[in-house]
């Protein structure tokens, strides 16, 4: 995609920064950016603090592999994935040459001209799972290197209470929890999890062509499944004595004190859960739940960590090579071994070690029912209001339809008043 188109996308995104104010100047790629023998290549890499030791190890491997082509001065700095966007947009010329970020930031980085189509398009498409490629693609071109495919959620459960048949149905799981005076946990205050009830119903949510505002049909009154069918189903779940809506920290507290015997969460909780439940530790895809007279498979959001190459890097070609190396099959396999993060690389995800991981296997099982997260900012607070209203049973004096109508109006509102 040309920079002209990217700048037009930036305008449609309504970015408040100007490229000049951010320290972004027109990129000049002359012959000094070409690979040269015996040159000194200085690069900066950003990744999470917890990944810093791993990144330093992988960087040393990269330097050895290309030692006959150049001398390297590569610095690894700790910058969390969710923080790097603001830092980079404020001063791209001081940003890392290669940086780790969450997939929902791809559009913003591309719109600002910070990301451009990557060098190794065909290889990356062939080597990584379809969802990861979809998450990095804009107008049929890949803009970043997939790194992990583990930012999703599924059902953890204690085998001392549930059979493999029980966990196929949320209705059955609630019955078991009620019988034992225990709880099944899920965070309904987060739109990330709330999506799971609507995502496989034919009701839609997503970004409009301006990449800022949303479309949403969660209040639809026609179709095989209506919005109120889902909302009423959620109210029935919330009314069960076997259910509790609680954030992740409270989920773990409940697991530790024995009050929670199952819950929806991601791979990051696997080690703690296994330490508590030990041999009874188990995980699987999300269950079905009852909507009207139908059993609907719960959906989920799937997220990916990516490596971006700063288009304004002084050594952009070497930055491309480094990003490719840090995200290849061997590096992703090592990332799983050291950090427990699920790979996006097809060969790495089919390894024996991955198949033996209870949490990663459950995530892969759920992935067939997952969608990438592409929503505008107005979704999140509105979704929180909907989830909390249904979880507490306080509909604020509204019917389910009226509540949905109001929430959808908020989700689809324009950011700029007309």
KOLTI-592709 format. One record per residue: residue in three letters; x negated, y negated, z negated of N, C-alpha, C in turn. Coordinates in steps of 0.02 Angstrom, whole numbers, plus 50000, padded with zeros to 5 digits. Example, Ala and Ser with C-alpha at 12.3 -4.5 7.8 and 13.67 -1.06 7.14 Angstrom:
<pts>
ALA493405028449610493855022549610493405016549610
SER493585011249646493165005349643493554999849606
</pts>
This chain:
<pts>
UNK499585006050000500005000050000499564993850000
UNK499724988950038499314982850042499404978649979
UNK498904974349967498954969949909499534965049916
UNK499704963449977500274958949987500904962049960
UNK501004968449974501614971849949501584972349874
UNK500984973849847500924974449774501104967849741
UNK500864962349769501024955749739501784954449742
UNK502104956649796502834955849800503174960049747
UNK502914966049734503194970149681503114966749613
UNK502544963449604502424959949541502954954649529
UNK503144951049582503654945949575504324949149556
UNK504484954849588505124958049573505144960749503
UNK504564962549476504534964949407504624959249357
UNK504564953249381504654947549335504074946949286
UNK503474948849307502894948249262502784940849246
UNK502714939549183502634932549162501924930049170
UNK501464934649175500774932549185500674930249257
UNK500174926149269499944924949337499264928349343
UNK499094930449403498474934049411497874929749394
UNK497924923249405497374918849388497304918149313
UNK497874917149279497864916249207497594922349172
UNK497694928149201497454934349171496714935449182
UNK496404931149218495704932349234495614936749294
UNK496154937849332496114941949392495934937649451
UNK495404939249484495214935749544495244940549602
UNK495244937949662495294942349720494694947049722
UNK494844953449728494314958449727493904958149791
UNK493244958449783492804958649841492404965049838
UNK492534969549884492164975849888491684975449947
UNK491064973149933490574973049987490124979149982
UNK489574979150016489144984950019488844986749951
UNK488844982049904488544983449838488954988549800
UNK489594989549821490014994549787489915001449815
UNK489565002049871489445008649900488965012649856
UNK489025019349860488585023649822487875022949847
UNK487415021549802486715020649822486275025149780
UNK485795028349811485315032449775484925028149727
UNK484785031049668484355027849618484635021249591
UNK485275019849600485565013749573485775014949500
UNK485815009549461486055010049392486795008249392
UNK487205012849371487935011949372488175011149301
UNK488465005449287488735003949220489495004549223
UNK489765008749180490495009849179490745009849106
UNK491365007849098491695007949033492315012449038
UNK492405016748988492975021348986493375020048923
UNK494045019548929494485018748871494895025048862
UNK494935027148799495365032748781495555032148708
UNK496005036448685496225036248616495645037748568
UNK495675034948508495165036248458495055043648447
UNK495595047448445495555054648433495215058348491
UNK495195055248549494885058448608494175056148621
UNK493915051748578493275048548593492705053548596
UNK492665058248549492135063148549492165067548611
UNK492765069648630492855073648690492635069848752
UNK492845063548758492665059548816491905058648821
UNK491585057548765490855056848766490525063248790
UNK490795068948769490525075348791490615076248866
UNK491215074648891491345075348963490925070449004
UNK490845064448978490435059549013489715062049022
UNK489445065348970488775068048976488735073349031
UNK489265077349037489285082249092489305078949160
UNK489675073449165489705069749228489025066849246
UNK488685064049197488025061049210487525066249233
UNK487565072249205487115077549226487265079849297
UNK487925080449312488115082849379487885078149434
UNK487885071649420487705066849472487025063449458
UNK486615066749418485975063749399485505062549457
UNK485595066449511485155065549569485385060049616
UNK485965056949600486235051649643486185044749613
UNK486185044349546486165037849514485985038549440
UNK485775033049410485695032649338486325029349310
UNK486555031649251487185029349225487115026249155
UNK487505021149144487595018249078488355018049067
UNK488625023249036489355023949029489535023448955
UNK489955018748939490165017448870490895019848861
UNK491025023648809491695025848792491945021748733
UNK492505018348741492795014348688493495016848670
UNK493685016148607494335018448584494865013048594
UNK495315014248640495895009948651496495014548661
UNK496995014048619497565018648623497955017448686
UNK498265022848712498605022648777499155017348779
UNK499515016548724500075011948723499855004648714
UNK499225003648698498974996848687498594994048747
UNK498364998448791497914996148844498264991648895
UNK498914992548905499264988548955499214981048939
UNK499374979248878499354972148859498644969448864
UNK498154973448843497464971148844497234970048916
UNK497384974848960497164974349029497504968549065
UNK498164967749054498514962349088498274955449065
UNK498024955049004497764948648979497094946849010
UNK496684951849025496024950349054495764956549090
UNK495964957449151495784963449187495044963949201
UNK494704958349208493984958549223493564961049165
UNK493844960849104493494963349046493734970349027
UNK494194972949065494484979449050494024985149072
UNK494194991249050493804997049067493844998549142
UNK493335001849167493345004149237493815010149245
UNK493835014349193494275020149192494645020049125
UNK495305020649126495685020049064496265025149062
UNK496415027449001496965032148990497595028248974
UNK498155030249003498785026648990499375031349000
UNK499965029248977500575033148984500895031849051
UNK501215037049079501455036649148501975031349160
UNK502345029049109502855023949121502555017049134
UNK501895016449131501565010149146501295009649217
UNK501375014949256501095015149324501345009249366
UNK501995008149364502295002949406502014996049389
UNK501944994649325501694988149304500974987049327
UNK500554992149317499854991549338499794990849414
UNK500194994549451500184993949524500424987149546
UNK500954984749514501234978149532500734972649520
UNK500314973249469499814968249453499184969049494
UNK499154974149536498564975249578497984978549542
UNK498104980749480497584983949440497464991149464
UNK497994994449485497945001149514498085000749588
UNK497695004249627497815005149698497815012649713
UNK498055014749771498065021949786497375025049775
UNK497365030849743496735034049724496375036849785
UNK495745038349776495315040749830495485047949850
UNK495605052249800495655059449814496385061649815
UNK496775058749860497495059949863497675067349872
UNK497425070349926497625077149943497425082149890
UNK496815081449864496575086049814496985085749750
UNK497145079749728497515078849666498225081549673
UNK498545080349730499215082949741499215090549740
UNK498705093549770498675100849774498515104049706
UNK498155100549664497905103449602498365102649541
UNK498855098049545499255096449486499995098149496
UNK500335099149440501045101049443501455095349474
UNK502015097249501502435092549539502655086649497
UNK502855087849434503095082349392502555077149379
UNK501935079349370501395074649359501265070349420
UNK501305073449479501215069649541501785064649551
UNK502395066849537502965062249542502865056249496
UNK502595057449436502505052049388501985046949409
UNK501545048849455501005044349476501115041349545
UNK501665043049577501765041349647502215035249656
UNK502005030749699502395024949720502375024649796
UNK502955024649827502995024349900502535029549933
UNK502575035649907502225041449937501465041249929
UNK501205036949886500485036949873500365037649798
UNK499845041449781499675042749712499225037249685
UNK499395034449627499045028649600498625030149539
UNK498615036249514498215037849455498075045349453
UNK497625047249409497425054249403497785057549344
UNK498205062549356498545066049300498035069049252
UNK498185068349188497715070749136498035075949091
UNK498655074749069499015079549027499745079849049
UNK500085085149029500795085949044501145088448981
UNK501015085248925501265087848862501695082848823
UNK501865077248853502255072248818503005073448830
UNK503255078648799503955080448805504185083448739
UNK504785086248738505035089148676505445095348690
UNK505545099148637505855105748641506085107648571
UNK506285113848559506545115848495506045120248457
UNK505845117748398505465121848351505965125348304
UNK505805131348283506245134748235505875139748192
UNK506175141148135505915145948086506225152748099
UNK505815157648118506065164348135506355168048076
UNK506235165548016506535168647957507295167747956
UNK507545162847994508255161347995508585162748063
UNK508215161848117508505162248184508215168048224
UNK508645171248263508415176048313508305172448379
UNK507995175848427507905172948493508575171648527
UNK509075175548511509745174448538510075168448507
UNK509985167548442510285161848407510085155148439
UNK509445154548456509175147948477509365146248549
UNK509735150348582509965148648649510555143848646
UNK510895143548590511505139448583511445134948522
UNK511545128448530511545123948474512125125348427
UNK512695127348455513265129048412513085134648364
UNK512755139848389512555145448347512025143248296
UNK511565139048316511045136748271511355132848213
UNK511855128748228512185124948175512555129548127
UNK512855134848153513195139748110512695142848061
UNK512125144748087511605147848044511365142947991
UNK511245136748012511015131747964511535130447910
UNK512165129947929512695128947880512735134647831
UNK512675140747857512725146747815512185146747760
UNK511605144347776511045144347729510955137547693
UNK511415132947705511385126247675510725122747694
UNK510555123347758509945120347785510135115547842
UNK509615112547872509735107447923509335108847987
UNK509625106548043509275106048107509175098648121
UNK508575096648137508395089648143508295087348215
UNK508505081048228508375077748291508435070248280
UNK508035066348313508035059148303508495055748353
UNK509095054048331509575050748375509485043148377
UNK509015040448337508895033248340508435031448398
UNK508175036548432507725035448489508055037248554
UNK508045032548601508325033948667507955039348704
UNK507335040648684506935045848716507255052648705
UNK507485053848644507815060148628508555060048647
UNK508875054348640509595053848654509755055848726
UNK509295054548771509385056148841509555063548852
UNK509335067848807509405075148816510135077248822
UNK510595073548792511305075348795511635073248861
UNK511365068148893511665065448954511315067849018
UNK510685069849012510265070749070510465076449117
UNK510855081149094511035086849137511785087349147
UNK512125081649143512855081649146513135078749211
UNK512705075849252512945072249312513025064849299
UNK512995062749235512995055649217512295053049226
UNK512215047049253511565044849276511295038849236
UNK510635038149237510285032649207509625031849243
UNK509435025649260508795024549293508675017349309
UNK508115016049344507935009249364508235007449432
UNK508455001249437508664998649502508044997149545
UNK508164995149606507614993849653507174988049632
UNK507404983949585506984978449562506474980749509
UNK506524987049488506074990149439506114986749371
UNK506644983149358506734979649294507394981449261
UNK507944980649299508604982049272508794989349283
UNK509304991449244509514998449245510194999449278
UNK510305005449304510975007849319511135013349269
UNK511765013949251511965018949201512705020449209
UNK512865026949211513575029049217513795033249157
UNK513475032049100513635036049041514345034849016
UNK514675029649040515365028349020515865030449074
UNK515655034349123516085036349179516715039849154
UNK517265038349187517915041249168518165046349219
UNK517735047949268517915053049317517355058149320
UNK517425063049362516915068149368517045074149324
UNK516665079349335516755085549297516635084549223
UNK516145080349206516005078549137516035070949130
UNK516445068649086516535061449074516095059249017
UNK515975052849014515555050148961515825051748892
UNK516485051048883516775052348817516705059748798
UNK516665064148847516565071248831515905072248795
UNK515385068948820514725069448788514725066048720
UNK515005060148716515015056448653515395060248598
UNK515955063148617516345066948568515975073348547
UNK515635076348595515235082248578514685080448528
UNK514375074748537513855072548491514145071048422
UNK514745068148421515075066848357515215073348319
UNK515405078448355515535085048323514885087848294
UNK514335087148332513695089648307513495085848244
UNK513565079148246513375074948189513785076648127
UNK514405078748137514845080348080514675087048047
UNK514275091048080514085097548052513635096647991
UNK513755100647940513325100447880512635103347895
UNK512565106347953511925109347971511495104748014
UNK511695098448023511325093848066511105087648028
UNK510525085048045510305078548019509915074948073
UNK510065068448081509675064248126509145060748085
UNK508515062048103507965059448063507345058448106
UNK506935053448092506315052448130505795057748114
UNK505235057748151504745063048148504455064048079
UNK504305058548043503985059347977504465062647928
UNK505115060947932505605064047888505735071247909
UNK505665072747973505715079647997505195083947962
UNK504575081747960504055085647928504155086247853
UNK504415080947822504555081347751505085086647737
UNK505595086947780506115091947772505865099047782
UNK505405099847830505105106347842504715108547781
UNK504325103947753503905105547696504305107147633
UNK504865103747623505265105247563505775110847575
UNK505805113447637506235119147651506945117447672
UNK507115110947675507795109147692507935109347767
UNK507415108647808507485108847881507165115247908
UNK507555118947947507305125447973507245125548048
UNK507405119948080507305119248153507345111848170
UNK507025110048226507055103048245506755101848314
UNK506975096348344506735094348411506135089648403
UNK505575091648432504975087548428504495089748482
UNK503875087048481503385088448534502795092348509
UNK502305093348553501725097648537501305094848479
UNK501345088248468500935085148416501115087748346
UNK501695090848337501895093348271501755100748262
UNK501515104048314501435111248313500995113848258
UNK500405110748248499925113248199500215112648128
UNK500525106848113500815105948047501375110948034
UNK501795112048084502345116748076502095123848066
UNK501585125748103501315132448096500995133448027
UNK500705128148000500415128547934500935129747880
UNK501545127247892502085128047842502455134647853
UNK502655135947916503065141947929502655148247940
UNK502015147347954501545152947963501815158048014
UNK501905164247995502115169448042502825168348069
UNK503215164048037503895162548060503925156648107
UNK503355153848122503315148148168503495150248239
UNK503975146648271504185148248339504435141948374
UNK504465142248440504715136648480504995139348545
UNK505465135548574505775137548637506065131348670
UNK506345132048729506675126548763507265124048721
UNK507525118248737508125115748704508715120448718
UNK509185120848672509765125248682510305122148725
UNK510825125848738511435123048768511865120148713
UNK512325115748732512805113248683513485112748717
UNK514015112448677514695112548704514935105548721
UNK515125104648784515425098348808516105100148838
UNK516645098248803517305100448825517345107948821
UNK517465111148878517485118448879516875121448914
UNK516345117548920515745119648956515145120148910
UNK514685124748927514035125048895513535121548940
UNK513225116148914512765112148953512055112848925
UNK511595114348969510895114748949510635107748933
UNK510355106848873510075100348854509475098648897
UNK509445092448918508895090048960508355086948915
UNK507865083748946507345080348908506975075648954
UNK506585071248923506105067148960505435070648959
UNK505085070349015504405072949019503935067049030
UNK503395067048992502915061648999502215064349012
UNK501795060149041501135062249061500625056849041
UNK500035059049020499475054549013499095054449079
UNK498875048449098498545047549162497885043849153
UNK497445044649201496835040649204496895035749261
UNK496805029349246496825024249297496125021749313
UNK496025019849375495405016849398495535009449411
UNK495195005249375495274997949382495054995749452
UNK495514993049490495354990949558494844985249560
UNK494724982049503494254976549500493584978649471
UNK493474985249466492844987849442492274985849490
UNK491694984349463491114982849504490844989049539
UNK491024994849512490795001249540491405005749550
UNK491875003349590492515006749596492445013849624
UNK491965014949669491895021649697491635026549645
UNK491165024349602490935028649549491475029549495
UNK491875024449484492445025049437492935030349461
UNK493055030549527493475035749556493185042749543
UNK492535043449555492205049849543492255051949470
UNK492165047049425492195048649354492905050649333
UNK493405047049357494095048749340494275055749366
UNK494045057249425494165063949453493835069249410
UNK493235068049387492875072849345493215073649277
UNK493405068249246493715068449179494395071749180
UNK494705072249239495385075149244495395081749282
UNK494815084549298494815090749337494995096849294
UNK495035102649326495255108749291494835110149229
UNK494175109849235493735111449179493825106449122
UNK493885100049139493965094949087494645095549052
UNK495165097049090495825097949059495845104149015
UNK495495109349035495455115448994495095113948929
UNK494555110148933494185108248872494605103748828
UNK494995099348858495445094948820495945099048780
UNK496215104348812496675108648775496335112248717
UNK495735114748729495375118448677495215114048617
UNK495015107848630494805103448576495375099448546
UNK495855097448589496375092848566497075095748568
UNK497145101848596497805104948599498285101648646
UNK498025097748695498455094148742498565098248805
UNK499185098748826499375102848883499145099948949
UNK498845104048992498585101549056499125100549109
UNK498985095949156499395095149215499105099149273
UNK498475100949268498145104849320498455111849323
UNK498635114049382498995120349390498585126249365
UNK497955126749386497535132349364497425132249289
UNK497305126349261497185125949189497815127949150
UNK498405125949175499025127549139499205134949142
UNK498905138549189499035145749195498525149949158
UNK498095146849120497565150449085497855154549027
UNK497475159549005497685163848950497785159748886
UNK497345154948874497385150848813498035146948810
UNK498235144148867498855140348870499455144848858
UNK499455150548890500025155248883500095157748812
UNK499565157548773499595159848704499805154348656
UNK499865148248681500085142648639500845142448635
UNK501115143248576501835143448567502155136848587
UNK501855131248566502135124648581502095122948656
UNK501515124048686501435122548757501885126948800
UNK501955133248781502395137748819503115135448816
UNK503325132948758504005130348751504105124148793
UNK503595119848795503625113748835503685115548909
UNK503295120348931503315122549001504005125349017
UNK504285129248970504955132148980505475126648986
UNK505415121248947505885115748949505785111349010
UNK505195111449040505025106849093505485107349154
UNK505775113249165506235113949222506875109949212
UNK507005107749151507605103749136507425096549118
UNK506815094549134506565087949114506525083149172
UNK506555076649156506485071249204505955066349180
UNK505615062949226505155057749205505545051749181
UNK505255048149134505595042449104505475036149146
UNK506015033649175505965027449214506575023149198
UNK506525019249145507065014849124506785008049105
UNK507205002949112507004996149092507084995149018
UNK506804989648993506754988548921507424987848886
UNK507954985748921508594984848889508924991548869
UNK508664996948894508945003548876508835005148802
UNK508245003448776508025006348712508445004048653
UNK508554997748645508944995448587509674997548593
UNK509944997548654510634999748664510705007148648
UNK510215011148669510235018348655510185019648580
UNK509785015748546509735016448473510405015148440
UNK510745009948462511405008348434511895014048446
UNK511895016748506512345022348522512185028348479
UNK511545030348476511355036148437511515035548364
UNK511365029748335511495028848264512245028548249
UNK512635025648294513355025348284513655032448284
UNK513435036548331513695043348335513425047748278
UNK512815046548257512515050648203512855049248136
UNK513035042948124513335041148060514095041748061
UNK514385042248121515115042348126515435035548122
UNK515025030248120515275023448117515295020548187
UNK515885020748218515965018248286516155010848287
UNK516105007548229516225000348223516934998548244
UNK517405003048229518105001748245518295002748318
UNK517835005548357517955006648428518125013948442
UNK518455015148498518525022048522517855024148554
UNK517785030548567517175032848601517085029448669
UNK517625028648705517585025348771517385018048764
UNK517675014548716517495007548707516765006648686
UNK516535011248643515835010948623515375012048683
UNK515525017048723515125018348783515145012548832
UNK515725009548841515785003848887515324998148865
UNK515314996848800514904991448775514154993048781
UNK513984999248765513275001248770513035000948842
UNK513435003448888513235003348959513174996148984
UNK513604991848962513554984748981512894981848958
UNK512674983648898512034981248872511454984248911
UNK511494990748927510944994048961510854991149031
UNK511404989349064511364987149135511364979549143
UNK511294975949088511304968649091510704965949129
UNK510764959949156510194956549188509744953549135
UNK509094953749145508624950849097508654943249098
UNK508814940349155508844933149162509574931149169
UNK509794926749125510494924549126510634920949191
UNK511224922449218511414919249281511684912349269
</pts>
